[in-house]
Amino acid sequence: MTFSDDCLCRRSQLFTFKAKELITVDRFTLEHILLLLRNSRATCEYLSGNSIFVLATKTYLASLDSGESRKAINLLDIWEQTVPEALEELDESLEEGLQSVEFILAASAGGKNE
C-alpha cells in the first residue's frame, strides 16, 4: 500500500476508508488483485498435475529396492495423502475469490471486465 507524501494524514493512494464497513479500491488495484488470483489458480492447476510424476517416481524407487528408496516412497505417500486435497481446497477458495472480484469489476462503472 502506498501513501501520499504530501498528505499529512498519510492516507493511502489505493484505498479510501469511508466507514468501518466500506472501502473504496481503485480499478487498477482490483484488476491487479484479479491477476494475482488468476496466476495463483494457474499455479495450483499446474501443481495438481504432478501426481503422474509422483507415481512414476514411486515406481522407479520401488525398483531400486533399498532402504533409502523405501523412505522416499513413504514421503511420497504422505505427499499423495495431503497435498492434492489441500490444492483442491485452495483452488476452490481461489475460484471464489476470482468470482467475487470479477463480479465487482462487472458491476462497477463502465462494466469493463477483461
Backbone atoms as SQL, in Angstrom:
CREATE TABLE atoms (id INTEGER PRIMARY KEY, chain TEXT, resi INTEGER, resn TEXT, atom TEXT, x REAL, y REAL, z REAL);
INSERT INTO atoms VALUES
  (1, 'A', 1, 'MET', 'N', 0.852, -1.170, 0.000),
  (2, 'A', 1, 'MET', 'CA', 0.000, 0.000, 0.000),
  (3, 'A', 1, 'MET', 'C', 0.894, 1.227, 0.000),
  (4, 'A', 2, 'THR', 'N', 0.629, 2.122, -0.905),
  (5, 'A', 2, 'THR', 'CA', 1.446, 3.329, -0.987),
  (6, 'A', 2, 'THR', 'C', 0.737, 4.484, -0.299),
  (7, 'A', 3, 'PHE', 'N', 1.518, 5.452, 0.153),
  (8, 'A', 3, 'PHE', 'CA', 0.975, 6.609, 0.840),
  (9, 'A', 3, 'PHE', 'C', 1.393, 7.869, 0.114),
  (10, 'A', 4, 'SER', 'N', 0.563, 8.871, 0.209),
  (11, 'A', 4, 'SER', 'CA', 0.853, 10.158, -0.404),
  (12, 'A', 4, 'SER', 'C', 1.850, 10.906, 0.469),
  (13, 'A', 5, 'ASP', 'N', 2.930, 11.376, -0.130),
  (14, 'A', 5, 'ASP', 'CA', 3.953, 12.101, 0.619),
  (15, 'A', 5, 'ASP', 'C', 3.480, 13.473, 1.068),
  (16, 'A', 6, 'ASP', 'N', 2.596, 14.091, 0.281),
  (17, 'A', 6, 'ASP', 'CA', 2.170, 15.443, 0.622),
  (18, 'A', 6, 'ASP', 'C', 0.928, 15.479, 1.519),
  (19, 'A', 7, 'CYS', 'N', 0.438, 14.334, 1.899),
  (20, 'A', 7, 'CYS', 'CA', -0.740, 14.267, 2.752),
  (21, 'A', 7, 'CYS', 'C', -0.311, 14.119, 4.208),
  (22, 'A', 8, 'LEU', 'N', -0.765, 15.028, 5.044),
  (23, 'A', 8, 'LEU', 'CA', -0.386, 14.984, 6.453),
  (24, 'A', 8, 'LEU', 'C', -0.908, 13.734, 7.148),
  (25, 'A', 9, 'CYS', 'N', -2.056, 13.253, 6.697),
  (26, 'A', 9, 'CYS', 'CA', -2.637, 12.086, 7.345),
  (27, 'A', 9, 'CYS', 'C', -2.033, 10.794, 6.808),
  (28, 'A', 10, 'ARG', 'N', -1.176, 10.866, 5.786),
  (29, 'A', 10, 'ARG', 'CA', -0.523, 9.716, 5.168),
  (30, 'A', 10, 'ARG', 'C', -1.549, 8.710, 4.636),
  (31, 'A', 11, 'ARG', 'N', -2.630, 9.210, 4.054),
  (32, 'A', 11, 'ARG', 'CA', -3.698, 8.374, 3.548),
  (33, 'A', 11, 'ARG', 'C', -3.230, 7.592, 2.320),
  (34, 'A', 12, 'SER', 'N', -3.706, 6.380, 2.190),
  (35, 'A', 12, 'SER', 'CA', -3.353, 5.529, 1.065),
  (36, 'A', 12, 'SER', 'C', -3.857, 6.121, -0.240),
  (37, 'A', 13, 'GLN', 'N', -3.066, 5.961, -1.288),
  (38, 'A', 13, 'GLN', 'CA', -3.493, 6.384, -2.622),
  (39, 'A', 13, 'GLN', 'C', -4.357, 5.326, -3.289),
  (40, 'A', 14, 'LEU', 'N', -4.304, 4.087, -2.802),
  (41, 'A', 14, 'LEU', 'CA', -5.015, 2.994, -3.443),
  (42, 'A', 14, 'LEU', 'C', -6.339, 2.662, -2.767),
  (43, 'A', 15, 'PHE', 'N', -6.455, 2.928, -1.489),
  (44, 'A', 15, 'PHE', 'CA', -7.651, 2.581, -0.747),
  (45, 'A', 15, 'PHE', 'C', -8.181, 3.807, -0.011),
  (46, 'A', 16, 'THR', 'N', -9.494, 3.954, 0.010),
  (47, 'A', 16, 'THR', 'CA', -10.132, 5.012, 0.773),
  (48, 'A', 16, 'THR', 'C', -11.104, 4.358, 1.739),
  (49, 'A', 17, 'PHE', 'N', -10.968, 4.655, 2.999),
  (50, 'A', 17, 'PHE', 'CA', -11.834, 4.088, 4.013),
  (51, 'A', 17, 'PHE', 'C', -12.890, 5.119, 4.379),
  (52, 'A', 18, 'LYS', 'N', -14.124, 4.889, 3.923),
  (53, 'A', 18, 'LYS', 'CA', -15.203, 5.837, 4.175),
  (54, 'A', 18, 'LYS', 'C', -15.920, 5.527, 5.479),
  (55, 'A', 19, 'ALA', 'N', -15.932, 4.307, 5.855),
  (56, 'A', 19, 'ALA', 'CA', -16.544, 3.862, 7.103),
  (57, 'A', 19, 'ALA', 'C', -15.936, 2.511, 7.434),
  (58, 'A', 20, 'LYS', 'N', -16.236, 2.012, 8.617),
  (59, 'A', 20, 'LYS', 'CA', -15.696, 0.718, 9.013),
  (60, 'A', 20, 'LYS', 'C', -16.084, -0.380, 8.024),
  (61, 'A', 21, 'GLU', 'N', -17.276, -0.274, 7.461),
  (62, 'A', 21, 'GLU', 'CA', -17.809, -1.308, 6.574),
  (63, 'A', 21, 'GLU', 'C', -17.566, -1.045, 5.097),
  (64, 'A', 22, 'LEU', 'N', -17.014, 0.105, 4.724),
  (65, 'A', 22, 'LEU', 'CA', -16.897, 0.477, 3.315),
  (66, 'A', 22, 'LEU', 'C', -15.468, 0.883, 2.985),
  (67, 'A', 23, 'ILE', 'N', -14.918, 0.237, 1.969),
  (68, 'A', 23, 'ILE', 'CA', -13.577, 0.550, 1.479),
  (69, 'A', 23, 'ILE', 'C', -13.689, 0.778, -0.025),
  (70, 'A', 24, 'THR', 'N', -13.099, 1.853, -0.512),
  (71, 'A', 24, 'THR', 'CA', -13.082, 2.125, -1.941),
  (72, 'A', 24, 'THR', 'C', -11.699, 1.760, -2.469),
  (73, 'A', 25, 'VAL', 'N', -11.680, 0.943, -3.530),
  (74, 'A', 25, 'VAL', 'CA', -10.430, 0.492, -4.140),
  (75, 'A', 25, 'VAL', 'C', -10.440, 0.938, -5.592),
  (76, 'A', 26, 'ASP', 'N', -9.318, 1.472, -6.070),
  (77, 'A', 26, 'ASP', 'CA', -9.295, 1.883, -7.469),
  (78, 'A', 26, 'ASP', 'C', -9.286, 0.657, -8.393),
  (79, 'A', 27, 'ARG', 'N', -9.751, 0.863, -9.613),
  (80, 'A', 27, 'ARG', 'CA', -9.922, -0.226, -10.575),
  (81, 'A', 27, 'ARG', 'C', -8.589, -0.921, -10.878),
  (82, 'A', 28, 'PHE', 'N', -7.515, -0.156, -11.021),
  (83, 'A', 28, 'PHE', 'CA', -6.202, -0.734, -11.311),
  (84, 'A', 28, 'PHE', 'C', -5.799, -1.735, -10.224),
  (85, 'A', 29, 'THR', 'N', -6.004, -1.364, -8.969),
  (86, 'A', 29, 'THR', 'CA', -5.651, -2.243, -7.858),
  (87, 'A', 29, 'THR', 'C', -6.504, -3.505, -7.880),
  (88, 'A', 30, 'LEU', 'N', -7.792, -3.355, -8.121),
  (89, 'A', 30, 'LEU', 'CA', -8.682, -4.512, -8.168),
  (90, 'A', 30, 'LEU', 'C', -8.323, -5.441, -9.327),
  (91, 'A', 31, 'GLU', 'N', -7.981, -4.868, -10.470),
  (92, 'A', 31, 'GLU', 'CA', -7.565, -5.696, -11.607),
  (93, 'A', 31, 'GLU', 'C', -6.243, -6.405, -11.311),
  (94, 'A', 32, 'HIS', 'N', -5.363, -5.752, -10.559),
  (95, 'A', 32, 'HIS', 'CA', -4.103, -6.380, -10.154),
  (96, 'A', 32, 'HIS', 'C', -4.380, -7.563, -9.214),
  (97, 'A', 33, 'ILE', 'N', -5.306, -7.399, -8.296),
  (98, 'A', 33, 'ILE', 'CA', -5.691, -8.492, -7.400),
  (99, 'A', 33, 'ILE', 'C', -6.270, -9.645, -8.213),
  (100, 'A', 34, 'LEU', 'N', -7.083, -9.328, -9.203),
  (101, 'A', 34, 'LEU', 'CA', -7.660, -10.353, -10.078),
  (102, 'A', 34, 'LEU', 'C', -6.556, -11.121, -10.801),
  (103, 'A', 35, 'LEU', 'N', -5.566, -10.415, -11.309),
  (104, 'A', 35, 'LEU', 'CA', -4.443, -11.054, -11.990),
  (105, 'A', 35, 'LEU', 'C', -3.682, -11.983, -11.038),
  (106, 'A', 36, 'LEU', 'N', -3.453, -11.530, -9.818),
  (107, 'A', 36, 'LEU', 'CA', -2.770, -12.367, -8.827),
  (108, 'A', 36, 'LEU', 'C', -3.568, -13.639, -8.525),
  (109, 'A', 37, 'LEU', 'N', -4.880, -13.500, -8.404),
  (110, 'A', 37, 'LEU', 'CA', -5.726, -14.667, -8.158),
  (111, 'A', 37, 'LEU', 'C', -5.676, -15.644, -9.334),
  (112, 'A', 38, 'ARG', 'N', -5.725, -15.111, -10.546),
  (113, 'A', 38, 'ARG', 'CA', -5.665, -15.985, -11.735),
  (114, 'A', 38, 'ARG', 'C', -4.318, -16.711, -11.817),
  (115, 'A', 39, 'ASN', 'N', -3.237, -16.001, -11.535),
  (116, 'A', 39, 'ASN', 'CA', -1.918, -16.627, -11.566),
  (117, 'A', 39, 'ASN', 'C', -1.794, -17.703, -10.487),
  (118, 'A', 40, 'SER', 'N', -2.330, -17.434, -9.317),
  (119, 'A', 40, 'SER', 'CA', -2.289, -18.412, -8.227),
  (120, 'A', 40, 'SER', 'C', -3.099, -19.654, -8.591),
  (121, 'A', 41, 'ARG', 'N', -4.237, -19.448, -9.206),
  (122, 'A', 41, 'ARG', 'CA', -5.071, -20.587, -9.616),
  (123, 'A', 41, 'ARG', 'C', -4.357, -21.417, -10.688),
  (124, 'A', 42, 'ALA', 'N', -3.705, -20.765, -11.624),
  (125, 'A', 42, 'ALA', 'CA', -2.959, -21.485, -12.657),
  (126, 'A', 42, 'ALA', 'C', -1.828, -22.298, -12.036),
  (127, 'A', 43, 'THR', 'N', -1.168, -21.757, -11.028),
  (128, 'A', 43, 'THR', 'CA', -0.105, -22.478, -10.331),
  (129, 'A', 43, 'THR', 'C', -0.672, -23.703, -9.630),
  (130, 'A', 44, 'CYS', 'N', -1.827, -23.571, -9.008),
  (131, 'A', 44, 'CYS', 'CA', -2.477, -24.721, -8.356),
  (132, 'A', 44, 'CYS', 'C', -2.799, -25.809, -9.366),
  (133, 'A', 45, 'GLU', 'N', -3.323, -25.411, -10.514),
  (134, 'A', 45, 'GLU', 'CA', -3.652, -26.387, -11.550),
  (135, 'A', 45, 'GLU', 'C', -2.389, -27.101, -12.031),
  (136, 'A', 46, 'TYR', 'N', -1.307, -26.359, -12.174),
  (137, 'A', 46, 'TYR', 'CA', -0.037, -26.956, -12.596),
  (138, 'A', 46, 'TYR', 'C', 0.454, -27.961, -11.551),
  (139, 'A', 47, 'LEU', 'N', 0.417, -27.569, -10.297),
  (140, 'A', 47, 'LEU', 'CA', 0.909, -28.446, -9.230),
  (141, 'A', 47, 'LEU', 'C', 0.052, -29.690, -9.072),
  (142, 'A', 48, 'SER', 'N', -1.238, -29.570, -9.302),
  (143, 'A', 48, 'SER', 'CA', -2.108, -30.738, -9.148),
  (144, 'A', 48, 'SER', 'C', -1.813, -31.789, -10.211),
  (145, 'A', 49, 'GLY', 'N', -1.200, -31.394, -11.315),
  (146, 'A', 49, 'GLY', 'CA', -0.836, -32.348, -12.354),
  (147, 'A', 49, 'GLY', 'C', 0.416, -33.145, -12.052),
  (148, 'A', 50, 'ASN', 'N', 1.052, -32.876, -10.932),
  (149, 'A', 50, 'ASN', 'CA', 2.284, -33.576, -10.575),
  (150, 'A', 50, 'ASN', 'C', 2.062, -34.991, -10.066),
  (151, 'A', 51, 'SER', 'N', 0.830, -35.439, -9.966),
  (152, 'A', 51, 'SER', 'CA', 0.563, -36.790, -9.467),
  (153, 'A', 51, 'SER', 'C', 1.162, -37.851, -10.395),
  (154, 'A', 52, 'ILE', 'N', 1.220, -37.579, -11.675),
  (155, 'A', 52, 'ILE', 'CA', 1.833, -38.524, -12.619),
  (156, 'A', 52, 'ILE', 'C', 3.327, -38.644, -12.330),
  (157, 'A', 53, 'PHE', 'N', 3.960, -37.512, -12.063),
  (158, 'A', 53, 'PHE', 'CA', 5.382, -37.512, -11.717),
  (159, 'A', 53, 'PHE', 'C', 5.623, -38.309, -10.435),
  (160, 'A', 54, 'VAL', 'N', 4.770, -38.113, -9.448),
  (161, 'A', 54, 'VAL', 'CA', 4.924, -38.824, -8.166),
  (162, 'A', 54, 'VAL', 'C', 4.768, -40.329, -8.378),
  (163, 'A', 55, 'LEU', 'N', 3.787, -40.736, -9.161),
  (164, 'A', 55, 'LEU', 'CA', 3.586, -42.161, -9.430),
  (165, 'A', 55, 'LEU', 'C', 4.794, -42.763, -10.149),
  (166, 'A', 56, 'ALA', 'N', 5.313, -42.070, -11.145),
  (167, 'A', 56, 'ALA', 'CA', 6.479, -42.567, -11.874),
  (168, 'A', 56, 'ALA', 'C', 7.698, -42.650, -10.961),
  (169, 'A', 57, 'THR', 'N', 7.861, -41.665, -10.107),
  (170, 'A', 57, 'THR', 'CA', 8.988, -41.664, -9.169),
  (171, 'A', 57, 'THR', 'C', 8.879, -42.813, -8.182),
  (172, 'A', 58, 'LYS', 'N', 7.677, -43.041, -7.673),
  (173, 'A', 58, 'LYS', 'CA', 7.473, -44.153, -6.741),
  (174, 'A', 58, 'LYS', 'C', 7.772, -45.496, -7.416),
  (175, 'A', 59, 'THR', 'N', 7.359, -45.647, -8.662),
  (176, 'A', 59, 'THR', 'CA', 7.621, -46.885, -9.396),
  (177, 'A', 59, 'THR', 'C', 9.119, -47.105, -9.573),
  (178, 'A', 60, 'TYR', 'N', 9.814, -46.040, -9.927),
  (179, 'A', 60, 'TYR', 'CA', 11.264, -46.141, -10.087),
  (180, 'A', 60, 'TYR', 'C', 11.944, -46.472, -8.758),
  (181, 'A', 61, 'LEU', 'N', 11.552, -45.784, -7.707),
  (182, 'A', 61, 'LEU', 'CA', 12.157, -46.028, -6.398),
  (183, 'A', 61, 'LEU', 'C', 11.876, -47.452, -5.908),
  (184, 'A', 62, 'ALA', 'N', 10.696, -47.973, -6.199),
  (185, 'A', 62, 'ALA', 'CA', 10.366, -49.344, -5.799),
  (186, 'A', 62, 'ALA', 'C', 11.265, -50.348, -6.516),
  (187, 'A', 63, 'SER', 'N', 11.649, -50.029, -7.741),
  (188, 'A', 63, 'SER', 'CA', 12.521, -50.947, -8.496),
  (189, 'A', 63, 'SER', 'C', 13.937, -50.984, -7.913),
  (190, 'A', 64, 'LEU', 'N', 14.322, -49.943, -7.177),
  (191, 'A', 64, 'LEU', 'CA', 15.654, -49.904, -6.565),
  (192, 'A', 64, 'LEU', 'C', 15.748, -50.822, -5.356),
  (193, 'A', 65, 'ASP', 'N', 14.641, -50.988, -4.660),
  (194, 'A', 65, 'ASP', 'CA', 14.538, -51.900, -3.516),
  (195, 'A', 65, 'ASP', 'C', 15.661, -51.692, -2.501),
  (196, 'A', 66, 'SER', 'N', 15.751, -50.476, -1.996),
  (197, 'A', 66, 'SER', 'CA', 16.730, -50.181, -0.952),
  (198, 'A', 66, 'SER', 'C', 16.027, -49.486, 0.213),
  (199, 'A', 67, 'GLY', 'N', 16.716, -49.407, 1.334),
  (200, 'A', 67, 'GLY', 'CA', 16.144, -48.743, 2.499),
  (201, 'A', 67, 'GLY', 'C', 15.862, -47.278, 2.241),
  (202, 'A', 68, 'GLU', 'N', 16.780, -46.623, 1.564),
  (203, 'A', 68, 'GLU', 'CA', 16.601, -45.196, 1.259),
  (204, 'A', 68, 'GLU', 'C', 15.440, -44.970, 0.295),
  (205, 'A', 69, 'SER', 'N', 15.282, -45.849, -0.675),
  (206, 'A', 69, 'SER', 'CA', 14.183, -45.674, -1.626),
  (207, 'A', 69, 'SER', 'C', 12.840, -45.912, -0.933),
  (208, 'A', 70, 'ARG', 'N', 12.778, -46.843, 0.028),
  (209, 'A', 70, 'ARG', 'CA', 11.541, -47.068, 0.781),
  (210, 'A', 70, 'ARG', 'C', 11.186, -45.825, 1.612),
  (211, 'A', 71, 'LYS', 'N', 12.202, -45.165, 2.184),
  (212, 'A', 71, 'LYS', 'CA', 11.951, -43.929, 2.933),
  (213, 'A', 71, 'LYS', 'C', 11.387, -42.852, 1.999),
  (214, 'A', 72, 'ALA', 'N', 11.950, -42.763, 0.820),
  (215, 'A', 72, 'ALA', 'CA', 11.476, -41.775, -0.148),
  (216, 'A', 72, 'ALA', 'C', 10.047, -42.093, -0.589),
  (217, 'A', 73, 'ILE', 'N', 9.754, -43.376, -0.763),
  (218, 'A', 73, 'ILE', 'CA', 8.391, -43.784, -1.139),
  (219, 'A', 73, 'ILE', 'C', 7.408, -43.392, -0.040),
  (220, 'A', 74, 'ASN', 'N', 7.809, -43.580, 1.211),
  (221, 'A', 74, 'ASN', 'CA', 6.947, -43.198, 2.330),
  (222, 'A', 74, 'ASN', 'C', 6.665, -41.689, 2.317),
  (223, 'A', 75, 'LEU', 'N', 7.683, -40.907, 2.024),
  (224, 'A', 75, 'LEU', 'CA', 7.479, -39.455, 1.930),
  (225, 'A', 75, 'LEU', 'C', 6.523, -39.103, 0.790),
  (226, 'A', 76, 'LEU', 'N', 6.678, -39.785, -0.331),
  (227, 'A', 76, 'LEU', 'CA', 5.781, -39.536, -1.463),
  (228, 'A', 76, 'LEU', 'C', 4.355, -39.974, -1.130),
  (229, 'A', 77, 'ASP', 'N', 4.213, -41.049, -0.348),
  (230, 'A', 77, 'ASP', 'CA', 2.883, -41.483, 0.092),
  (231, 'A', 77, 'ASP', 'C', 2.218, -40.396, 0.938),
  (232, 'A', 78, 'ILE', 'N', 2.990, -39.790, 1.829),
  (233, 'A', 78, 'ILE', 'CA', 2.457, -38.705, 2.663),
  (234, 'A', 78, 'ILE', 'C', 2.049, -37.525, 1.781),
  (235, 'A', 79, 'TRP', 'N', 2.883, -37.225, 0.790),
  (236, 'A', 79, 'TRP', 'CA', 2.550, -36.148, -0.154),
  (237, 'A', 79, 'TRP', 'C', 1.215, -36.444, -0.831),
  (238, 'A', 80, 'GLU', 'N', 1.051, -37.688, -1.300),
  (239, 'A', 80, 'GLU', 'CA', -0.186, -38.058, -2.005),
  (240, 'A', 80, 'GLU', 'C', -1.410, -37.991, -1.101),
  (241, 'A', 81, 'GLN', 'N', -1.219, -38.180, 0.197),
  (242, 'A', 81, 'GLN', 'CA', -2.342, -38.158, 1.127),
  (243, 'A', 81, 'GLN', 'C', -2.753, -36.744, 1.518),
  (244, 'A', 82, 'THR', 'N', -1.846, -35.789, 1.386),
  (245, 'A', 82, 'THR', 'CA', -2.149, -34.443, 1.884),
  (246, 'A', 82, 'THR', 'C', -2.202, -33.357, 0.809),
  (247, 'A', 83, 'VAL', 'N', -1.244, -33.327, -0.067),
  (248, 'A', 83, 'VAL', 'CA', -1.111, -32.194, -0.987),
  (249, 'A', 83, 'VAL', 'C', -2.254, -32.083, -2.005),
  (250, 'A', 84, 'PRO', 'N', -2.666, -33.164, -2.683),
  (251, 'A', 84, 'PRO', 'CA', -3.737, -32.993, -3.673),
  (252, 'A', 84, 'PRO', 'C', -5.035, -32.445, -3.068),
  (253, 'A', 85, 'GLU', 'N', -5.393, -32.913, -1.884),
  (254, 'A', 85, 'GLU', 'CA', -6.612, -32.409, -1.237),
  (255, 'A', 85, 'GLU', 'C', -6.454, -30.937, -0.849),
  (256, 'A', 86, 'ALA', 'N', -5.284, -30.589, -0.341),
  (257, 'A', 86, 'ALA', 'CA', -5.028, -29.189, 0.020),
  (258, 'A', 86, 'ALA', 'C', -5.070, -28.296, -1.216),
  (259, 'A', 87, 'LEU', 'N', -4.510, -28.770, -2.328),
  (260, 'A', 87, 'LEU', 'CA', -4.549, -27.991, -3.569),
  (261, 'A', 87, 'LEU', 'C', -5.979, -27.820, -4.067),
  (262, 'A', 88, 'GLU', 'N', -6.792, -28.843, -3.897),
  (263, 'A', 88, 'GLU', 'CA', -8.191, -28.755, -4.314),
  (264, 'A', 88, 'GLU', 'C', -8.935, -27.707, -3.478),
  (265, 'A', 89, 'GLU', 'N', -8.697, -27.698, -2.175),
  (266, 'A', 89, 'GLU', 'CA', -9.316, -26.699, -1.309),
  (267, 'A', 89, 'GLU', 'C', -8.837, -25.291, -1.662),
  (268, 'A', 90, 'LEU', 'N', -7.559, -25.171, -1.926),
  (269, 'A', 90, 'LEU', 'CA', -7.004, -23.879, -2.314),
  (270, 'A', 90, 'LEU', 'C', -7.594, -23.410, -3.629),
  (271, 'A', 91, 'ASP', 'N', -7.743, -24.323, -4.576),
  (272, 'A', 91, 'ASP', 'CA', -8.326, -23.984, -5.873),
  (273, 'A', 91, 'ASP', 'C', -9.763, -23.491, -5.712),
  (274, 'A', 92, 'GLU', 'N', -10.520, -24.135, -4.835),
  (275, 'A', 92, 'GLU', 'CA', -11.906, -23.713, -4.596),
  (276, 'A', 92, 'GLU', 'C', -11.953, -22.312, -3.991),
  (277, 'A', 93, 'SER', 'N', -11.059, -22.029, -3.061),
  (278, 'A', 93, 'SER', 'CA', -11.010, -20.700, -2.445),
  (279, 'A', 93, 'SER', 'C', -10.610, -19.641, -3.465),
  (280, 'A', 94, 'LEU', 'N', -9.622, -19.965, -4.292),
  (281, 'A', 94, 'LEU', 'CA', -9.198, -19.015, -5.329),
  (282, 'A', 94, 'LEU', 'C', -10.319, -18.764, -6.328),
  (283, 'A', 95, 'GLU', 'N', -11.061, -19.803, -6.675),
  (284, 'A', 95, 'GLU', 'CA', -12.181, -19.645, -7.602),
  (285, 'A', 95, 'GLU', 'C', -13.237, -18.716, -7.007),
  (286, 'A', 96, 'GLU', 'N', -13.520, -18.874, -5.730),
  (287, 'A', 96, 'GLU', 'CA', -14.489, -17.996, -5.071),
  (288, 'A', 96, 'GLU', 'C', -13.990, -16.544, -5.067),
  (289, 'A', 97, 'GLY', 'N', -12.701, -16.356, -4.803),
  (290, 'A', 97, 'GLY', 'CA', -12.122, -15.018, -4.846),
  (291, 'A', 97, 'GLY', 'C', -12.189, -14.414, -6.242),
  (292, 'A', 98, 'LEU', 'N', -11.886, -15.230, -7.243),
  (293, 'A', 98, 'LEU', 'CA', -11.961, -14.767, -8.633),
  (294, 'A', 98, 'LEU', 'C', -13.378, -14.321, -8.982),
  (295, 'A', 99, 'GLN', 'N', -14.344, -15.135, -8.630),
  (296, 'A', 99, 'GLN', 'CA', -15.734, -14.797, -8.932),
  (297, 'A', 99, 'GLN', 'C', -16.154, -13.504, -8.239),
  (298, 'A', 100, 'SER', 'N', -15.721, -13.319, -7.002),
  (299, 'A', 100, 'SER', 'CA', -16.076, -12.100, -6.268),
  (300, 'A', 100, 'SER', 'C', -15.484, -10.864, -6.931),
  (301, 'A', 101, 'VAL', 'N', -14.198, -10.918, -7.280),
  (302, 'A', 101, 'VAL', 'CA', -13.548, -9.763, -7.902),
  (303, 'A', 101, 'VAL', 'C', -14.129, -9.513, -9.291),
  (304, 'A', 102, 'GLU', 'N', -14.386, -10.567, -10.051),
  (305, 'A', 102, 'GLU', 'CA', -14.976, -10.395, -11.380),
  (306, 'A', 102, 'GLU', 'C', -16.368, -9.775, -11.281),
  (307, 'A', 103, 'PHE', 'N', -17.123, -10.173, -10.266),
  (308, 'A', 103, 'PHE', 'CA', -18.453, -9.588, -10.056),
  (309, 'A', 103, 'PHE', 'C', -18.346, -8.101, -9.750),
  (310, 'A', 104, 'ILE', 'N', -17.414, -7.738, -8.892),
  (311, 'A', 104, 'ILE', 'CA', -17.223, -6.329, -8.529),
  (312, 'A', 104, 'ILE', 'C', -16.834, -5.519, -9.763),
  (313, 'A', 105, 'LEU', 'N', -15.896, -6.058, -10.556),
  (314, 'A', 105, 'LEU', 'CA', -15.469, -5.346, -11.766),
  (315, 'A', 105, 'LEU', 'C', -16.620, -5.208, -12.771),
  (316, 'A', 106, 'ALA', 'N', -17.413, -6.259, -12.925),
  (317, 'A', 106, 'ALA', 'CA', -18.523, -6.217, -13.878),
  (318, 'A', 106, 'ALA', 'C', -19.602, -5.235, -13.419),
  (319, 'A', 107, 'ALA', 'N', -19.803, -5.144, -12.113),
  (320, 'A', 107, 'ALA', 'CA', -20.844, -4.257, -11.590),
  (321, 'A', 107, 'ALA', 'C', -20.383, -2.803, -11.482),
  (322, 'A', 108, 'SER', 'N', -19.090, -2.581, -11.576),
  (323, 'A', 108, 'SER', 'CA', -18.583, -1.212, -11.423),
  (324, 'A', 108, 'SER', 'C', -18.871, -0.382, -12.666),
  (325, 'A', 109, 'ALA', 'N', -18.662, 0.895, -12.538),
  (326, 'A', 109, 'ALA', 'CA', -18.930, 1.828, -13.643),
  (327, 'A', 109, 'ALA', 'C', -18.167, 1.424, -14.888),
  (328, 'A', 110, 'GLY', 'N', -18.851, 1.367, -15.996),
  (329, 'A', 110, 'GLY', 'CA', -18.235, 1.004, -17.265),
  (330, 'A', 110, 'GLY', 'C', -18.318, -0.483, -17.558),
  (331, 'A', 111, 'GLY', 'N', -18.419, -1.306, -16.533),
  (332, 'A', 111, 'GLY', 'CA', -18.547, -2.742, -16.716),
  (333, 'A', 111, 'GLY', 'C', -17.370, -3.386, -17.409),
  (334, 'A', 112, 'LYS', 'N', -16.227, -2.730, -17.452),
  (335, 'A', 112, 'LYS', 'CA', -15.027, -3.281, -18.108),
  (336, 'A', 112, 'LYS', 'C', -14.530, -4.480, -17.315),
  (337, 'A', 113, 'ASN', 'N', -14.525, -5.649, -17.931),
  (338, 'A', 113, 'ASN', 'CA', -14.080, -6.870, -17.250),
  (339, 'A', 113, 'ASN', 'C', -13.214, -7.659, -18.212),
  (340, 'A', 114, 'GLU', 'N', -11.921, -7.472, -18.130),
  (341, 'A', 114, 'GLU', 'CA', -11.002, -8.133, -19.069),
  (342, 'A', 114, 'GLU', 'C', -10.336, -9.295, -18.410);
